[in-house]
Amino acid sequence: MTTYIQVVTTLNDKKTAAEIAGALLEKKLVACVQILPCQSMYRWQGKIEESEEYFCIMKSSSRLYPKLEKAIRESHPYDVPEILAVEVVAGNREYLDWLDQELLFIPPEYKA
């Protein structure tokens, strides 16, 4: 059975977010990406920082996570990019079937 995930990352501008989203969609590592503006506050190198960012929410499969993380890291402009994945515990069956159709197929026995 497929384990679906939502993966999030943040980027410094909308153009970069759209470019990365497009590349991940082309590679079929994600089926959908929402890009939302957000205000981020975080501690970085001992100081509290605040910045305008773009929050990307991506739908994928746990089997694709290693490839997805690698692809994000290769094109992400941050030194330490936020890349977090959470398991989807339930969902609309038709939507999950659509995910299956849109994602790169990797056999269940595949080991990353």
N, C-alpha and C positions, 0 to 999 in steps of 0.2 A: 504494500500500500504506500502511496506517495505521501510524504510529509511535506506540507506546504509551509512556507515561511514568508514573513514580511521583513525586509531588510531596509534599514534607514541609514542615510548619510546626510551630511550638511555640506554645502558648498558656498563659496564667497560671492558668486554672481549667477544670475539666471542663465546667461549664455553658456557658461561652463556646465551648469546642471543639465541643460537641454542637450548639450553635446554628449555628455556621459550617458544620459538616459537613452539617447538615440543609438549610441554604439552598443549598449547592453541589449536593447530591443533587437537590433540587427543580428547580434550573436545568439539571440533566443535564450539569453541567460535570465531574462525577466520577461513577464508578459504584460506588465503595466507599471507605469511610474507616475506618481503624482508629485508635482513640484510646487511647494508652497513657500511664500515668504515668511520669515520668522525673525524674531529678535532673540539673539543668544547671549547669555551671560555665563561665563566659565572662568575657572582659575587656570592660568597658563604661565608657566615659569615664575611662579610666586606672586603674580599679580592678578587681580580680578579684571577681566576684559569684558567688553560688550561690543557686539557687532551685528550688522544686518546679514542674514544668511538665507539660503534656500534649502529647505528641508525636503529631501527626496524619500518617498515611501515606495518601495519596490516589492512586487509580488513574484515569488519564485518557488523553488523546490529545494529541500535540504540537500539533495544529491548534487545540485548545481552550485551550492554555496562556495566550495573551494575555488571554482572557476570564476564565480561572480566576485568574490573578494579580491582575487588576483587582478581581474579586469578593472575594478574600481581603484585599487591601489596604483596600478600602472598609469592611470590618467588623472588621479586626484591631485590637486595642487597643494594640499596641506602636508606638513611634515608628519603629523599623526592624525590621519583621517578617522572620523567617527564612522565605524561600520559595525552595526549591531543587527543581529537577527533574532526574531522571536517566532516560535512555532505557532502556527494557526491550529487551534484545537477544534474548531468547527467552522462550517461555512456552507453557503448556498451550493448545493450539489451541482447545479448547472454552471455556476461560476467556476467551481473547482474543475469541472470537466473542460471548460474553456481554457483554464490554465494549462491543463494537460496537453491540449491541442497546440498551444502557442509556445510552449517551452521546449528547449532542446531535449531530445530523449537521451537519457543515460540509463542503461539497464540497471535493475535493482542490485545485481551482484557486483557492480562497479565499485572499486575501492579507490578513493582519491590518493 
